[in-house]
Amino acid sequence: MREGWQKITKRLRAELGKDLFTNWFGRMEMEGCADGCLTVSVPTRFLKSWIETHYHDLLTSIAAAEIDGVRRVVIKVRSAARLPAPAVAAAGDDAGAAPLNGTPPLLSDHGSPLDPALTFDTFVSGPTNALALAAARRVAGVQSGASVNLNPLYIHSAAGLGKTHLLNAVAWHLRKHHPGRRLLYISAERFMYQFLAALKKRDTLSFKDRFQSIEVLLIDDFQFLQGRTMQEEFCHTFNSLVDARRQVVIAADMPPSQLEKIDEHMRSRLMGGLVVDIEEHDQQLRRAILERKLAAARARDPRLMISEEVLDYIAASISGGGRELEGALNRVIATQSLLGGDVVSVDMAAAALKNLSRQSATQPVRIEDILRIVGRHYNVPKADILSPRRARSIVLPRQVGMYLAKKLTSRSLPEIGRRFGGRDHSTVLHAVRKIETALQNDERLQRDIALLTRLLEQR
């Protein structure tokens, strides 16, 4: 069934194009299939309504073609994570926009649900997201009525790299440390849904008034804002808040300059604040995220045994963000649970992740691949590996690279030497013999070679 769903999403992407697919189907998940009915879910009512109106027939026809016996498709809205009532009461935290009379509204009345797990304490920082984290902390620490310098704060990145986490973290911090401030966390989809509902009721004045009372507006998935009337309304809301020195924080999957469907004046105003890019996580940060998620999993089940080598393999194999890493780790954990045994090996992890990790089995290993993957593993730049330098921290990766080039490619010793900084064949032969000898007793080197070989074969 999972393979069938992958085929459906692949066809949707091919027919609609990457942008439309990401906008409307990127967060759709398969829930199950029974009695000829395929059930899928999306995170918001607006998304459900939009897909049912514009794409339901296409989705049904593709599903019927890819999964035998499917005759219809049902779309439902996934339940959102909410804090239990006692926790909200204890914190005095409604996570929504508090109206002027001081009565805290329910979260579902105005804003999008906050995830209690997404706080500054649980955000794993590294070089690729440090600036975005620092900016979010600065915004969260501004006192009510104080000067607002980072306004608007616009955070953009590919999916899963931490934008939503930071918006949630800002909201939780403000509600805990500045409970009197009126804030609203809302997705662009929910903003559109509420505005359309107000239009239908002919009550746009109440909609406008509610937003004018907000001191901090946090809006997520801004790239989904569609329609001229909708954008004009948001532009009016945005301008009034920024002009009144109210804080606005926006998250999107692209920088303002690439929001082609947004009015040029609006793009200019968005670029007038601080625009921060969260880059793709490097391997060290992915490893740290995995350690954090494994610690949380062990808190629930102390029997979990995932080795350091397996974590290294996951971090090197999965190039996505937190959600992809968590999914990969959960697969490995499930493998241990279902197959038994004390420790999951790298081979078992590779088998569990074969549909997730980057693979190109039909392509031969290239020396360029070896230089890149070995350098990344040992944190040594390619230029240093190719240089004349003979520091041990450089010599070992260089010799490992030459050994792997001899083992995994059909290149001759002289050619390998030329590709490794113009060295002669005797230097390559020495390196190969050196590694072969060390492998007899050095367990750490054995693990490194096994891991690097696996990564090169499944790159």
C-alpha positions as CSV (number, residue, x, y, z in Angstrom):
1,M,0.0,0.0,0.0
2,R,2.9,2.4,0.8
3,E,4.3,1.7,-2.7
4,G,1.0,2.5,-4.2
5,W,0.8,5.8,-2.4
6,Q,4.3,6.7,-3.5
7,K,3.2,6.0,-7.1
8,I,0.2,8.3,-6.6
9,T,2.3,11.2,-5.3
10,K,4.8,10.7,-8.1
11,R,2.1,11.0,-10.7
12,L,0.6,14.0,-9.0
13,R,3.9,15.7,-9.0
14,A,4.5,14.9,-12.7
15,E,1.0,16.2,-13.7
16,L,0.8,19.3,-11.6
17,G,4.5,20.3,-11.4
18,K,6.7,20.7,-8.3
19,D,5.3,24.0,-7.0
20,L,1.6,23.1,-7.2
21,F,2.2,19.6,-5.8
22,T,4.2,21.0,-2.9
23,N,1.6,23.7,-2.2
24,W,-1.5,21.4,-2.1
25,F,-0.3,17.8,-1.7
26,G,3.0,18.1,0.1
27,R,1.5,17.5,3.5
28,M,-1.1,15.0,2.5
29,E,-0.7,11.6,4.1
30,M,-2.3,8.2,3.5
31,E,-4.4,6.9,6.4
32,G,-5.6,3.6,5.0
33,C,-7.5,1.8,2.3
34,A,-10.6,-0.5,2.8
35,D,-13.6,-1.5,0.8
36,G,-12.5,0.4,-2.3
37,C,-12.1,3.6,-0.3
38,L,-8.6,5.3,0.0
39,T,-8.5,7.6,3.0
40,V,-6.0,10.5,3.1
41,S,-5.5,13.3,5.5
42,V,-4.4,16.9,5.5
43,P,-3.5,19.3,8.4
44,T,-6.2,22.0,7.8
45,R,-9.8,22.3,6.8
46,F,-8.9,24.9,4.2
47,L,-6.6,22.5,2.5
48,K,-9.2,19.8,2.5
49,S,-11.8,22.1,1.0
50,W,-9.4,23.4,-1.7
51,I,-8.3,19.9,-2.8
52,E,-11.9,18.6,-2.8
53,T,-13.0,21.6,-5.0
54,H,-10.1,21.7,-7.4
55,Y,-8.3,18.3,-7.5
56,H,-10.6,15.6,-6.1
57,D,-11.4,14.1,-9.5
58,L,-7.7,14.0,-10.5
59,L,-6.7,12.5,-7.2
60,T,-9.4,9.8,-7.5
61,S,-8.5,8.9,-11.1
62,I,-4.8,8.5,-10.3
63,A,-5.5,6.5,-7.1
64,A,-7.8,4.1,-9.0
65,A,-5.1,3.6,-11.6
66,E,-2.3,3.0,-9.2
67,I,-4.1,0.9,-6.5
68,D,-6.3,-2.0,-7.5
69,G,-9.8,-1.8,-6.2
70,V,-9.9,1.9,-5.2
71,R,-13.1,3.5,-6.4
72,R,-13.2,6.7,-4.3
73,V,-11.0,8.9,-2.1
74,V,-12.0,10.5,1.2
75,I,-10.0,13.4,2.5
76,K,-10.1,14.2,6.3
77,V,-8.4,16.7,8.5
78,R,-5.8,15.3,10.9
79,S,-6.2,16.1,14.5
80,A,-3.8,18.8,15.7
81,A,-1.6,18.5,18.9
82,R,-3.0,20.5,21.8
83,L,-1.9,20.9,25.4
84,P,-4.2,19.2,27.9
85,A,-6.4,21.6,29.8
86,P,-4.6,21.5,33.1
87,A,-1.3,22.4,31.5
88,V,-2.9,25.4,29.8
89,A,-4.5,26.6,33.0
90,A,-1.2,26.2,35.0
91,A,0.8,28.2,32.5
92,G,-1.9,30.8,31.9
93,D,-1.3,30.1,28.2
94,D,-4.0,30.1,25.6
95,A,-1.5,30.4,22.6
96,G,-4.0,32.5,20.8
97,A,-4.8,36.2,20.5
98,A,-6.1,37.5,23.8
99,P,-8.9,40.0,23.2
100,L,-8.9,43.4,24.8
101,N,-11.4,42.4,27.6
102,G,-8.7,40.0,28.9
103,T,-10.8,36.8,28.5
104,P,-8.4,34.2,27.0
105,P,-10.0,32.7,23.9
106,L,-9.7,29.0,22.9
107,L,-6.8,28.2,20.7
108,S,-9.1,26.9,17.9
109,D,-11.2,30.1,17.8
110,H,-8.5,32.3,16.2
111,G,-5.1,30.8,15.8
112,S,-3.5,27.5,14.6
113,P,-2.6,24.9,17.2
114,L,0.8,25.2,18.8
115,D,2.9,22.1,19.4
116,P,4.0,21.9,23.0
117,A,7.2,20.0,21.9
118,L,8.4,22.9,19.8
119,T,10.2,25.2,22.1
120,F,13.6,26.9,22.2
121,D,14.8,24.2,24.6
122,T,14.2,21.4,22.1
123,F,15.6,23.3,19.1
124,V,19.0,21.8,18.0
125,S,21.3,24.6,16.9
126,G,24.1,24.5,14.4
127,P,25.9,26.7,11.9
128,T,23.1,26.5,9.3
129,N,20.4,27.7,11.6
130,A,22.2,29.8,14.3
131,L,21.2,33.2,12.8
132,A,17.6,32.3,12.5
133,L,17.6,31.0,16.1
134,A,19.3,34.2,17.4
135,A,16.8,36.4,15.6
136,A,13.8,34.4,16.9
137,R,15.2,34.7,20.5
138,R,15.7,38.4,20.0
139,V,12.1,38.8,18.9
140,A,10.8,36.7,21.8
141,G,12.7,38.7,24.3
142,V,11.4,42.1,23.4
143,Q,9.3,43.7,26.1
144,S,5.8,45.0,25.4
145,G,6.0,48.6,24.1
146,A,9.8,48.4,23.5
147,S,11.4,49.3,20.3
148,V,11.1,46.7,17.6
149,N,14.2,46.4,15.4
150,L,13.7,43.1,13.5
151,N,10.4,43.9,11.9
152,P,9.3,42.0,10.0
153,L,11.4,38.9,10.7
154,Y,11.1,36.7,7.6
155,I,12.5,33.1,8.0
156,H,12.7,30.9,4.9
157,S,14.0,27.4,4.2
158,A,13.1,24.1,2.5
159,A,10.6,22.0,4.3
160,G,11.5,20.4,7.6
161,L,14.5,22.6,8.6
162,G,12.9,24.3,11.6
163,K,10.8,27.3,10.5
164,T,7.6,26.1,12.2
165,H,9.7,25.1,15.3
166,L,11.0,28.6,15.7
167,L,7.6,30.2,15.3
168,N,6.2,27.9,17.9
169,A,9.1,28.6,20.2
170,V,8.6,32.3,20.0
171,A,4.9,31.9,20.9
172,W,5.6,29.6,23.9
173,H,8.3,31.9,25.2
174,L,6.1,35.0,25.0
175,R,3.2,33.3,26.6
176,K,5.4,32.1,29.5
177,H,7.5,35.2,30.1
178,H,5.2,37.9,28.8
179,P,1.7,36.5,29.3
180,G,0.1,40.0,29.0
181,R,1.1,40.4,25.3
182,R,-1.6,39.7,22.7
183,L,-0.2,37.3,20.2
184,L,-1.5,35.1,17.4
185,Y,0.2,32.1,15.7
186,I,-1.6,31.3,12.4
187,S,-1.0,29.6,9.1
188,A,-1.6,31.3,5.8
189,E,-4.2,28.7,5.1
190,R,-6.1,29.4,8.3
191,F,-5.9,33.1,7.6
192,M,-7.5,32.6,4.2
193,Y,-10.1,30.3,5.7
194,Q,-11.1,32.8,8.3
195,F,-11.2,35.7,5.9
196,L,-13.4,33.7,3.5
197,A,-15.7,32.8,6.3
198,A,-16.0,36.5,7.3
199,L,-16.8,37.4,3.7
200,K,-19.5,34.7,3.6
201,K,-21.0,36.1,6.8
202,R,-20.5,39.7,5.6
203,D,-18.6,40.4,8.8
204,T,-15.2,41.4,7.6
205,L,-15.1,44.3,10.1
206,S,-14.9,41.9,13.1
207,F,-12.1,40.0,11.2
208,K,-10.1,43.2,10.7
209,D,-10.7,44.4,14.3
210,R,-9.4,41.1,15.7
211,F,-6.1,41.4,13.9
212,Q,-5.7,45.0,14.8
213,S,-5.6,44.1,18.5
214,I,-2.6,41.8,18.1
215,E,0.9,42.8,19.4
216,V,2.8,39.9,17.8
217,L,1.7,38.1,14.6
218,L,3.4,34.8,13.7
219,I,2.3,33.6,10.3
220,D,3.4,30.2,8.9
221,D,3.5,28.8,5.4
222,F,3.2,32.3,3.9
223,Q,3.8,30.9,0.4
224,F,0.3,29.4,0.4
225,L,-1.4,32.9,0.5
226,Q,-3.4,32.9,-2.7
227,G,-5.8,35.3,-4.5
228,R,-5.7,39.1,-5.1
229,T,-8.4,39.9,-2.5
230,M,-6.7,37.7,0.1
231,Q,-3.3,39.3,-0.4
232,E,-4.8,42.8,-0.3
233,E,-6.4,42.0,3.1
234,F,-3.2,40.6,4.5
235,C,-1.2,43.5,3.1
236,H,-3.6,45.9,4.9
237,T,-3.2,43.9,8.1
238,F,0.6,43.7,7.8
239,N,1.0,47.4,7.1
240,S,-1.2,48.5,10.0
241,L,0.7,46.2,12.4
242,V,4.2,47.2,11.2
243,D,3.4,50.9,11.1
244,A,2.1,50.6,14.7
245,R,5.4,48.9,15.6
246,R,3.8,45.6,16.3
247,Q,6.0,42.6,15.7
248,V,5.4,40.4,12.6
249,V,7.3,37.1,12.1
250,I,6.7,35.2,8.8
251,A,7.9,31.8,7.7
252,A,7.9,30.5,4.1
253,D,9.7,28.0,1.9
254,M,11.2,30.7,-0.3
255,P,12.7,34.2,0.0
256,P,10.4,37.3,-0.6
257,S,12.0,37.9,-4.0
258,Q,10.8,34.6,-5.3
259,L,7.1,35.0,-4.2
260,E,6.0,35.7,-7.7
261,K,2.3,35.7,-6.8
262,I,2.7,38.3,-4.1
263,D,2.3,42.0,-5.0
264,E,5.6,43.8,-5.7
265,H,4.9,46.4,-3.0
266,M,4.3,43.6,-0.5
267,R,7.5,41.8,-1.5
268,S,9.4,45.1,-1.0
269,R,8.0,45.6,2.5
270,L,8.8,42.0,3.5
271,M,12.4,42.6,2.3
272,G,12.6,45.7,4.4
273,G,13.0,43.7,7.7
274,L,15.4,40.9,8.4
275,V,15.3,38.0,6.0
276,V,17.0,34.9,7.3
277,D,17.7,31.7,5.4
278,I,18.0,28.3,7.2
279,E,20.3,26.3,5.1
280,E,20.3,22.5,4.6
281,H,21.6,20.8,7.8
282,D,25.1,19.6,7.7
283,Q,26.0,16.1,8.8
284,Q,27.1,17.2,12.3
285,L,23.8,19.0,12.9
286,R,21.8,16.0,11.6
287,R,23.7,13.8,14.0
288,A,22.9,16.1,16.9
289,I,19.2,16.1,16.0
290,L,19.3,12.3,15.9
291,E,20.9,12.1,19.4
292,R,18.2,14.4,20.8
293,K,15.4,12.3,19.2
294,L,17.0,9.1,20.4
295,A,17.2,10.4,23.9
296,A,13.5,11.2,23.8
297,A,12.7,7.7,22.5
298,R,14.9,6.1,25.2
299,A,13.0,8.1,27.9
300,R,9.9,6.3,26.7
301,D,11.6,2.9,26.3
302,P,15.0,2.5,28.1
303,R,15.5,-0.8,26.3
304,L,16.3,0.9,23.0
305,M,19.9,0.1,21.8
306,I,21.0,2.1,18.7
307,S,24.7,2.2,18.2
308,E,26.8,5.2,17.4
309,E,27.7,3.7,14.0
310,V,24.0,3.4,13.1
311,L,23.4,7.1,14.1
312,D,26.4,8.0,11.9
313,Y,25.0,6.1,9.0
314,I,21.5,7.7,9.3
315,A,23.0,11.2,9.6
316,A,25.1,10.6,6.5
317,S,22.3,8.9,4.5
318,I,19.4,11.2,5.1
319,S,19.8,14.7,3.8
320,G,16.5,16.1,5.0
321,G,15.5,17.9,8.1
322,G,14.1,16.9,11.5
323,R,11.0,15.2,10.2
324,E,12.9,13.0,7.8
325,L,15.5,12.2,10.4
326,E,12.8,11.2,12.9
327,G,11.1,9.1,10.3
328,A,14.4,7.3,9.5
329,L,15.2,6.7,13.2
330,N,11.6,5.4,13.8
331,R,12.2,2.9,11.0
332,V,15.4,1.7,12.6
333,I,13.7,1.4,16.0
334,A,10.8,-0.5,14.5
335,T,13.3,-2.9,12.8
336,Q,14.9,-3.6,16.2
337,S,11.5,-4.1,17.8
338,L,10.1,-6.4,15.1
339,L,13.2,-8.5,14.4
340,G,14.5,-8.7,18.0
341,G,18.2,-8.6,19.0
342,D,20.1,-6.2,21.2
343,V,21.7,-3.9,18.7
344,V,20.8,-2.9,15.2
345,S,23.7,-3.2,12.8
346,V,24.6,-0.8,10.0
347,D,23.5,-3.4,7.5
348,M,20.1,-3.7,9.2
349,A,19.7,0.0,9.2
350,A,20.6,0.2,5.6
351,A,18.0,-2.3,4.7
352,A,15.4,-0.4,6.8
353,L,16.2,2.9,5.0
354,K,16.7,1.6,1.5
355,N,13.7,3.6,0.2
356,L,14.7,6.8,2.1
357,S,18.5,7.1,1.7
358,R,20.2,8.6,-1.3
359,Q,21.0,5.8,-3.8
360,S,22.4,5.5,-7.2
361,A,23.2,1.8,-7.4
362,T,23.4,1.8,-11.2
363,Q,26.1,4.4,-11.3
364,P,29.7,3.5,-10.6
365,V,31.6,5.0,-7.7
366,R,33.7,8.0,-8.8
367,I,36.9,9.3,-7.2
368,E,35.1,12.6,-6.8
369,D,32.4,10.9,-4.7
370,I,35.1,9.4,-2.5
371,L,36.8,12.7,-2.0
372,R,33.5,14.3,-1.0
373,I,32.2,11.6,1.3
374,V,35.6,10.9,3.0
375,G,36.2,14.6,3.5
376,R,32.8,15.1,5.0
377,H,33.2,12.1,7.3
378,Y,36.5,13.3,8.7
379,N,35.6,17.0,8.5
380,V,38.6,17.7,6.2
381,P,38.3,19.9,3.1
382,K,38.9,18.4,-0.2
383,A,41.7,20.9,-0.8
384,D,43.6,19.6,2.2
385,I,43.3,16.0,1.1
386,L,44.8,17.0,-2.3
387,S,47.5,19.3,-0.7
388,P,51.1,18.3,0.2
389,R,50.3,18.7,3.9
390,R,51.2,15.7,6.1
391,A,49.4,16.3,9.4
392,R,47.9,13.1,10.7
393,S,44.4,14.6,10.7
394,I,44.9,14.9,6.9
395,V,47.1,11.9,6.1
396,L,44.6,9.3,7.4
397,P,41.6,10.6,5.4
398,R,43.9,10.8,2.3
399,Q,45.1,7.2,2.8
400,V,41.5,6.0,3.4
401,G,40.4,7.7,0.3
402,M,43.1,6.1,-1.8
403,Y,42.3,2.7,-0.3
404,L,38.6,3.1,-1.2
405,A,39.5,4.3,-4.7
406,K,41.5,1.1,-5.2
407,K,38.8,-1.1,-3.7
408,L,35.6,0.5,-5.3
409,T,36.8,1.8,-8.6
410,S,38.5,0.4,-11.7
411,R,41.1,3.2,-11.8
412,S,44.8,2.2,-11.9
413,L,47.2,3.2,-9.2
414,P,48.9,6.0,-11.3
415,E,45.4,7.5,-12.1
416,I,44.4,7.4,-8.5
417,G,47.6,9.1,-7.6
418,R,47.0,11.9,-10.1
419,R,43.4,12.4,-8.8
420,F,44.8,12.7,-5.2
421,G,46.9,15.7,-5.8
422,G,49.4,14.5,-8.4
423,R,51.0,11.7,-6.4
424,D,52.8,8.8,-7.9
425,H,51.6,5.1,-7.9
426,S,54.0,4.1,-5.1
427,T,52.4,6.6,-2.7
428,V,49.0,5.1,-3.5
429,L,50.3,1.5,-3.0
430,H,51.8,2.5,0.3
431,A,48.5,4.0,1.4
432,V,46.5,0.9,0.4
433,R,48.9,-1.4,2.3
434,K,49.0,0.9,5.3
435,I,45.2,0.8,5.6
436,E,45.0,-3.0,5.0
437,T,47.5,-3.5,7.8
438,A,45.7,-1.2,10.2
439,L,42.4,-2.8,9.5
440,Q,43.6,-6.0,11.1
441,N,43.6,-4.5,14.6
442,D,41.9,-1.1,14.5
443,E,38.2,-1.5,15.2
444,R,37.4,2.2,14.8
445,L,39.0,2.1,11.3
446,Q,37.1,-1.0,10.5
447,R,33.8,0.8,11.4
448,D,34.8,3.8,9.4
449,I,35.7,1.8,6.2
450,A,32.4,-0.2,6.5
451,L,30.4,3.0,6.9
452,L,32.1,4.8,4.1
453,T,31.8,1.8,1.8
454,R,28.1,1.6,2.5
455,L,27.6,5.4,1.9
456,L,29.5,5.3,-1.4
457,E,27.5,2.3,-2.6
458,Q,24.2,3.9,-1.7
459,R,25.0,7.5,-2.3
